Amino acid sequence: MQIAVTGSIATDHLMSYSGRIAEQLIADQLDQVSLSFLVEGLEVRRGGVAGNITFGLGQLGVTSLLVGAVGEDFAEYRAWLERHGVDTASVHTSATAHTARFTCTTDQDNNQVASFYPGAMSEAREIELKPIADRVGGLDLVVVSANDPEAMLRHSQECRDRGYSFLADPGQQLALMDGEQIRKLVEGAKYLLTNEYEHSLLLQKTGWSHAEVLEQVDLWITSLGEQGVRVESKSAPTFEIAPVKPKQIGDPTGAGDALRAGLLAGLAGGLELERSIQLGCTLATTSLETDGPQEYSIEKGSFVARFAEAYGDKAAADAESVLR
């Protein structure tokens, strides 16, 4: 099964400051702020929605196609993903812009000063899917995840025009897109993925009723955090899947992307939808227990045992059959 994952590719530069940011602010000079901090730590994490999803697929033994835009500074990140089973041959490299970057300084009170540089991500709108499909002999599923909004709209429209099945996963870009753009993105999707907040925001912005959304897509999958996952469609009863309880809580960043990776890996292996989502829930908890969206690793035996503990031996046997 050829899965192309379109979306953001970025790095996070996270710095820690042992003092208090508030102490650097002068009440009567807030119109002329100039702050400088001597930080004690710097952590660079690989991320971006598409990068995280393809990494997760690789951890489960599924090679997927990463589709996005980066700068010339992507070489080390590219090598990391390729070592973890990701096909990066269809990544567009900008001649002028750097890879998207999030920079954040956090003080001892967890106050933050942050900025996001989209950089090369804006060039993702120049990417056409057909040459990618031609290179690999066709596309079975295209994931349209958070990215440059124009790129998201182009990819979903090309999927409709060329008959590629696609998964609409607008994520945080729902806040930036207007109702018409969201309707164009979602229309005709085989799968629609949101979290609970995005579920409500999508209804509000599109003006669609719940039933009207289900007329546009085959399945609407909503992650409910600690409550698990809900699956809805116009042709079958709604059902929910319980999450895997974490043994510890790390950084939640990227857990939703791991959920998507597990779901996709299950579908690629021919598992039924419920079992695929259970696979996603197990991988999401694995990610949740670590710091960083690409810092976890999968050991097959312990992963299957964790799956069995949550969903039973029969379910674990099904999942094990697709893990490589």
N, C-alpha and C positions, 0 to 999 in steps of 0.2 A: 504494500500500500504506500503510495507516494503522497506524503503530507508536506505541503509548503506552509511555513509559518511566517507570515508577514507581521511587522511591528517594530517597536523601538529597540535599539541596541545602544546601550549607554554604560558609563562607569560612574560609580558613586565615590566621591572623595570625602571621607568622614573624619573630622578633626575634633579633638577634645581639648577643652580649655578649663583649667582647674579653678579659675576665678569666676566672677559673676559679670555677665554682660551688662546687667542693669547698672552696675557701678561705674561703667564707662559712659553712661548717658548723662548729659547735663540738661536739666529741665528747661532752662530758658534758651538753649541753643540747639533744639531739636531740628531746626530748619537748616542747620549746617553741620550735620553729623559726619565725623571722620573717625572711624574705629579701626584699631589695629590690635591683634591679639598674638601673643607668643603661645602657641599651642604645644601640648605635650605629646600628642599622638596623631598619627595619620594612618587611616586604613583605606585602601583602595579596593572596592568590591566591583566585580563584574556584574552587570545587570541589564536592564531593559526587558520589556515583556517578552519579546521574541527570543532574545538570548536565553532567558530563564526557561522558557517552555522547551526550546530545543535541547538545552542542557538536560532537563528532566527526562525527556524522551531518550536521550543517549544513555542516561543512567539505567533505564529499563531495557536497553538493548535495541532501541528503535532509531534508525538513522533518518533524520528529517532534513528538509531543505530550509535553511535560514534565508529570509528575504528581507532586506532592509538597507539602509544607507549609513556609511561610516566614513571616517577620515583616514588619512595615511597612518595615523597613530593606532590603528586597529590591529597591527600585526601580532602583538603578543596575545591579545584577546582571541584573535582568529585561531592561533595555534592551540590555545587552551580548549576552545570548542571542538576543533578537529580531533584533538586527543580524546575527547569525550563523545565521539561518534556523531558529530554534526557536519553536514555538507554545507560549506560556506561559499561554494563556487558562484552562487547567484547574488552575493552581497555586492551592492554598488559602492564604489569608493569615490568620494568627492576629491576633486583636484584642489579645492580651496578651503574647505571647512574641516574642522576637527570632529571626531566622534562626540555625540551628545554626552553632556557631563552634568552631574548633580554635585554641588559642593555645599557642605554643611558644617558649621562649627557649633558644638553643643557645650554649654557650660555646666557647672556643678549642680545647678538647679534644673537642668534639662531644658533651659531656654535655648533657642536656636537662632542662628542667622544663616540663611540658606539662599542659594540661587541655582537656576537651571539654565543651561546653555543647550538649545536644541541642535545647533550646528548642522552637521550633515543630514540629520533626520529630515530636514525640509526638502531634501532632494529625493526622498523615497517616492514622491509623486511621479518621478520620471521612470519608474520601474514598470515594465510590461511583463505580464505573467506568461504569455505564449512562448517566448524563447526558453523560459525555464521548463515549461511543459515539454517542449520539443527536445530539450537536452536529456530529459530523464524518461521520455516515452509516455508522458501524460501525467495529469495530477488527479488523484482520487479525492483529495480534500484540501482546501485552502483555508487557513486560519487568518482572519482579518482582525488583528488585535490593535491595541492602542498605538498610534503612530501619528505622523503628520496627517491631519484630517483630510486633506486633498488626496493623499495616498490611499487612505482607507476607502474613500468613495470611489476612487479609480479601480482599486482592486475588487471591490464588491460588484461594481458594474461590469468589469471584465469577466468575472465569474458568471454573471447572469448571461452575458453575451455569448460566451464560449461554452456554457453548460458545465462549468466546474462546480461541484458541490462546495459550499463554504460555510464556515462557522463565524458568526458575527460576535465579536468580543470587544465592545467599544471601551470598556473600562473607564479610566479617569477622563478620557476625552469627551465623555457625555456632558461634562460641565461646560466645555468650550463649544460644542456643536449645537446648532439650532434644531428645531423640530423637523424641518424639511430635510436637513442633512441626515439626521438620525433615521428618519423613515426610509431614505434612499439606501442607507447602509444596511438596514435590517431586512428589507423586502426580499423575500425569496431564499432566506438563509435556511440551511438544513438544521443548524443548531444556533440558538441565541444564548450566550452566557452572560450573566450579570451577578453582582452580589445583591443583597437585599436592598441597600440604599439605591443602587443603580436601577434596580427593578422599578422602584417608585419614581425615580427621576426620569426614566425613559417614558413611563406613562404620562407624566406631567408635561414633558417637553414635546412629545409627539402629538398629544391630544387624543391618542388612541385609547379605547377601552381595553381592558385585559383580554376580552374575547377577540378584539380586532388584532391585537398583537399575535395571538395564537393562529389567526387566519393567515398571517404573513410568514410564519416559520413552521417547521416540522416539530421542533422541540424547544422548549424554553427551560433552561437549566439555571437555577439560582442557588448560589452558595449562601448558606445561612450562618456562617461562622461556627460557633460552638454547637449549633443545632443541626449541622450537617448540610444536606443538599436536597433541594426540591426539584422535581421534574414534572413539567406540565405539557400537555398537547391538546389539540382540539378533538383528537380521535381516541384518546385513551385516558383512564383515570389518573389523577395526580398521585404521585407517590414520593416518599421521602426516604433518604438514606442517612443513617446515623454516622457521625464522624468517628475516627479512631482517637481515643483519648491520649493526649500527650503525656509523657513521663516528666517532661520539663518544658519550660517556655523559653525559647530564644528570641531572635528577631523575627517578627511575623512577615517582614518584607519577602515577597516571593512565594509565600505559601499558596496563594491563589493560582500562581503560575504553575506550581507543582501539581495542583489539583487538575489543571487543564492537561498537563503532560501525561499524567496517569490515565485520564479519560481517553486521550488520543492513543496512547499505547495499547490500551485495552481494545479499542475499536480496530486498530491496525492488526491486532492479533486475532480478530474474529470473535471477541467476547461479546456477550449481550450487553445492552446499555447499563443495566443495574450493576453488573460485575465490573464493567469498565469504570463506573463512577466510584465504586468501592476501591478499586485500584488507585484512582485519583485521590481519594480521601486518605489512603494509607501513605501515599507519597507526600501529600500536603502536610501531614503530621510529622513525617521525617524531616521535611524542610523547616517546619515550625520549631523543631527542637534544636536547631543549629542557628548560629549567627551568620547571616548572609545568604542570599538566594541561590548561590552556586557553591556552597561549602559543604554540602552533604554528599555522602556516597552510599551506595546500596550494596549490601552483602546479601546474596539471594536467600540463603538459609534463614537468617534472622528476619529478613523482610517478609518472607512467606509465613514464618511463625507469628509475626505481628499481625498479619492479615488474618490468619486462622483464629487468633485470639479474639479479634473484633467481629469476624463474619462467619466463622465456622470452617471445619475441615474441607467440606465439599467446595465452598467458595475459594478457599486457598488453593486447592488442587487445580481449579479452573484457572486461577491467576498464574500459578506456577507454570502452567503449560505454555504461556506466552512470554515468560521472562527469559531473556538470554544473557 
